[in-house]
Protein backbone atom coordinates (compact mmCIF):
# COMPACT_ATOMS: atom_id res chain seq x y z
CA UNK A 1 0.00 0.00 0.00
CA UNK A 2 1.36 3.43 -0.96
CA UNK A 3 0.47 6.45 1.17
CA UNK A 4 -0.03 9.66 -0.82
CA UNK A 5 -0.41 13.20 0.34
CA UNK A 6 0.90 16.00 -1.87
CA UNK A 7 0.41 16.31 -5.59
CA UNK A 8 3.76 16.53 -7.41
CA UNK A 9 4.63 20.08 -8.40
CA UNK A 10 4.95 19.01 -12.05
CA UNK A 11 1.34 17.76 -12.06
CA UNK A 12 -0.25 20.67 -10.19
CA UNK A 13 -0.42 23.13 -13.16
CA UNK A 14 -2.35 20.62 -15.27
CA UNK A 15 -4.80 19.96 -12.45
CA UNK A 16 -5.28 23.71 -11.94
CA UNK A 17 -5.66 24.19 -15.70
CA UNK A 18 -8.56 21.71 -15.75
CA UNK A 19 -10.23 23.51 -12.85
CA UNK A 20 -9.77 26.88 -14.57
CA UNK A 21 -11.26 25.42 -17.76
CA UNK A 22 -14.19 24.12 -15.69
CA UNK A 23 -14.95 27.60 -14.35
CA UNK A 24 -14.55 29.22 -17.79
CA UNK A 25 -16.83 26.67 -19.43
CA UNK A 26 -19.41 27.06 -16.65
CA UNK A 27 -19.40 30.85 -16.97
CA UNK A 28 -19.90 30.49 -20.73
CA UNK A 29 -22.91 28.22 -20.18
CA UNK A 30 -21.08 25.17 -21.56
CA UNK A 31 -22.34 22.79 -18.90
CA UNK A 32 -21.31 19.52 -20.56
CA UNK A 33 -17.83 20.82 -21.30
CA UNK A 34 -17.53 22.15 -17.73
CA UNK A 35 -18.35 18.70 -16.36
CA UNK A 36 -15.75 17.08 -18.63
CA UNK A 37 -13.09 19.35 -17.16
CA UNK A 38 -14.13 18.33 -13.65
CA UNK A 39 -13.79 14.67 -14.67
CA UNK A 40 -10.31 15.34 -16.04
CA UNK A 41 -9.33 17.18 -12.86
CA UNK A 42 -10.64 14.18 -10.92
CA UNK A 43 -8.42 11.80 -12.87
CA UNK A 44 -5.36 13.98 -12.24
CA UNK A 45 -6.13 14.67 -8.58
CA UNK A 46 -7.50 11.29 -7.58
CA UNK A 47 -4.29 9.92 -6.00
CA UNK A 48 -3.92 12.98 -3.73
CA UNK A 49 -6.39 13.44 -0.84
CA UNK A 50 -6.74 17.23 -0.87
CA UNK A 51 -7.05 17.53 -4.66
CA UNK A 52 -9.37 14.52 -4.82
CA UNK A 53 -11.68 15.87 -2.14
CA UNK A 54 -11.64 19.35 -3.71
CA UNK A 55 -12.86 17.95 -7.04
CA UNK A 56 -15.65 16.00 -5.35
CA UNK A 57 -16.69 19.19 -3.55
CA UNK A 58 -16.92 20.97 -6.92
CA UNK A 59 -18.86 18.01 -8.33
CA UNK A 60 -21.30 18.26 -5.43
CA UNK A 61 -21.76 21.99 -6.10
CA UNK A 62 -22.21 21.21 -9.79
CA UNK A 63 -24.99 18.80 -8.83
CA UNK A 64 -26.71 21.49 -6.80
CA UNK A 65 -26.31 24.11 -9.55
CA UNK A 66 -27.73 21.80 -12.22
CA UNK A 67 -30.40 20.48 -9.84
CA UNK A 68 -29.13 16.95 -10.42
CA UNK A 69 -30.33 15.06 -7.36
CA UNK A 70 -28.49 11.86 -8.39
CA UNK A 71 -25.19 13.74 -8.62
CA UNK A 72 -25.69 15.40 -5.25
CA UNK A 73 -26.51 12.10 -3.55
CA UNK A 74 -23.64 10.35 -5.33
CA UNK A 75 -21.06 12.93 -4.30
CA UNK A 76 -21.80 12.83 -0.57
CA UNK A 77 -20.24 9.39 0.08
CA UNK A 78 -17.40 10.20 -2.31
CA UNK A 79 -16.62 13.29 -0.26
CA UNK A 80 -16.61 11.25 2.94
CA UNK A 81 -14.24 8.48 1.81
CA UNK A 82 -12.48 9.63 -1.37
CA UNK A 83 -9.66 11.47 0.37
CA UNK A 84 -8.98 8.59 2.74
CA UNK A 85 -8.79 6.13 -0.14
CA UNK A 86 -6.42 8.49 -1.98
CA UNK A 87 -4.16 8.78 1.03
CA UNK A 88 -4.00 5.00 1.32
CA UNK A 89 -3.41 4.53 -2.43
CA UNK A 90 -6.63 2.53 -2.85
CA UNK A 91 -8.24 4.32 -5.78
CA UNK A 92 -9.65 2.94 -9.03
CA UNK A 93 -7.32 4.57 -11.56
CA UNK A 94 -8.98 6.58 -14.30
CA UNK A 95 -12.36 6.74 -12.58
CA UNK A 96 -14.00 10.02 -13.60
CA UNK A 97 -15.70 10.56 -10.23
CA UNK A 98 -19.27 11.29 -11.21
CA UNK A 99 -22.34 9.65 -9.71
CA UNK A 100 -23.12 7.91 -13.01
CA UNK A 101 -19.93 5.84 -12.65
CA UNK A 102 -19.49 3.10 -10.03
CA UNK A 103 -17.07 4.59 -7.46
CA UNK A 104 -14.71 1.59 -7.45
CA UNK A 105 -14.58 1.01 -11.22
CA UNK A 106 -11.17 1.55 -12.87
CA UNK A 107 -11.48 3.28 -16.23
CA UNK A 108 -9.13 3.99 -19.13
CA UNK A 109 -7.17 7.21 -18.70
CA UNK A 110 -7.23 9.50 -21.75
CA UNK A 111 -3.91 9.38 -23.59
CA UNK A 112 -3.05 13.04 -23.02
CA UNK A 113 -3.62 12.67 -19.27
CA UNK A 114 -1.55 9.44 -19.24
CA UNK A 115 1.34 11.38 -20.75
CA UNK A 116 0.98 14.20 -18.23
CA UNK A 117 0.86 11.78 -15.30
CA UNK A 118 3.89 9.81 -16.51
CA UNK A 119 5.93 12.97 -17.12
CA UNK A 120 5.13 14.21 -13.60
CA UNK A 121 6.53 11.07 -11.94
C-alpha positions as CSV (number, residue, x, y, z in Angstrom):
1,X,0.0,0.0,0.0
2,X,1.4,3.4,-1.0
3,X,0.5,6.5,1.2
4,X,0.0,9.7,-0.8
5,X,-0.4,13.2,0.3
6,X,0.9,16.0,-1.9
7,X,0.4,16.3,-5.6
8,X,3.8,16.5,-7.4
9,X,4.6,20.1,-8.4
10,X,5.0,19.0,-12.1
11,X,1.3,17.8,-12.1
12,X,-0.3,20.7,-10.2
13,X,-0.4,23.1,-13.2
14,X,-2.4,20.6,-15.3
15,X,-4.8,20.0,-12.4
16,X,-5.3,23.7,-11.9
17,X,-5.7,24.2,-15.7
18,X,-8.6,21.7,-15.8
19,X,-10.2,23.5,-12.8
20,X,-9.8,26.9,-14.6
21,X,-11.3,25.4,-17.8
22,X,-14.2,24.1,-15.7
23,X,-15.0,27.6,-14.4
24,X,-14.6,29.2,-17.8
25,X,-16.8,26.7,-19.4
26,X,-19.4,27.1,-16.6
27,X,-19.4,30.8,-17.0
28,X,-19.9,30.5,-20.7
29,X,-22.9,28.2,-20.2
30,X,-21.1,25.2,-21.6
31,X,-22.3,22.8,-18.9
32,X,-21.3,19.5,-20.6
33,X,-17.8,20.8,-21.3
34,X,-17.5,22.2,-17.7
35,X,-18.4,18.7,-16.4
36,X,-15.8,17.1,-18.6
37,X,-13.1,19.3,-17.2
38,X,-14.1,18.3,-13.6
39,X,-13.8,14.7,-14.7
40,X,-10.3,15.3,-16.0
41,X,-9.3,17.2,-12.9
42,X,-10.6,14.2,-10.9
43,X,-8.4,11.8,-12.9
44,X,-5.4,14.0,-12.2
45,X,-6.1,14.7,-8.6
46,X,-7.5,11.3,-7.6
47,X,-4.3,9.9,-6.0
48,X,-3.9,13.0,-3.7
49,X,-6.4,13.4,-0.8
50,X,-6.7,17.2,-0.9
51,X,-7.1,17.5,-4.7
52,X,-9.4,14.5,-4.8
53,X,-11.7,15.9,-2.1
54,X,-11.6,19.4,-3.7
55,X,-12.9,18.0,-7.0
56,X,-15.6,16.0,-5.4
57,X,-16.7,19.2,-3.5
58,X,-16.9,21.0,-6.9
59,X,-18.9,18.0,-8.3
60,X,-21.3,18.3,-5.4
61,X,-21.8,22.0,-6.1
62,X,-22.2,21.2,-9.8
63,X,-25.0,18.8,-8.8
64,X,-26.7,21.5,-6.8
65,X,-26.3,24.1,-9.6
66,X,-27.7,21.8,-12.2
67,X,-30.4,20.5,-9.8
68,X,-29.1,17.0,-10.4
69,X,-30.3,15.1,-7.4
70,X,-28.5,11.9,-8.4
71,X,-25.2,13.7,-8.6
72,X,-25.7,15.4,-5.3
73,X,-26.5,12.1,-3.5
74,X,-23.6,10.3,-5.3
75,X,-21.1,12.9,-4.3
76,X,-21.8,12.8,-0.6
77,X,-20.2,9.4,0.1
78,X,-17.4,10.2,-2.3
79,X,-16.6,13.3,-0.3
80,X,-16.6,11.3,2.9
81,X,-14.2,8.5,1.8
82,X,-12.5,9.6,-1.4
83,X,-9.7,11.5,0.4
84,X,-9.0,8.6,2.7
85,X,-8.8,6.1,-0.1
86,X,-6.4,8.5,-2.0
87,X,-4.2,8.8,1.0
88,X,-4.0,5.0,1.3
89,X,-3.4,4.5,-2.4
90,X,-6.6,2.5,-2.8
91,X,-8.2,4.3,-5.8
92,X,-9.7,2.9,-9.0
93,X,-7.3,4.6,-11.6
94,X,-9.0,6.6,-14.3
95,X,-12.4,6.7,-12.6
96,X,-14.0,10.0,-13.6
97,X,-15.7,10.6,-10.2
98,X,-19.3,11.3,-11.2
99,X,-22.3,9.6,-9.7
100,X,-23.1,7.9,-13.0
101,X,-19.9,5.8,-12.7
102,X,-19.5,3.1,-10.0
103,X,-17.1,4.6,-7.5
104,X,-14.7,1.6,-7.4
105,X,-14.6,1.0,-11.2
106,X,-11.2,1.6,-12.9
107,X,-11.5,3.3,-16.2
108,X,-9.1,4.0,-19.1
109,X,-7.2,7.2,-18.7
110,X,-7.2,9.5,-21.8
111,X,-3.9,9.4,-23.6
112,X,-3.0,13.0,-23.0
113,X,-3.6,12.7,-19.3
114,X,-1.5,9.4,-19.2
115,X,1.3,11.4,-20.8
116,X,1.0,14.2,-18.2
117,X,0.9,11.8,-15.3
118,X,3.9,9.8,-16.5
119,X,5.9,13.0,-17.1
120,X,5.1,14.2,-13.6
121,X,6.5,11.1,-11.9
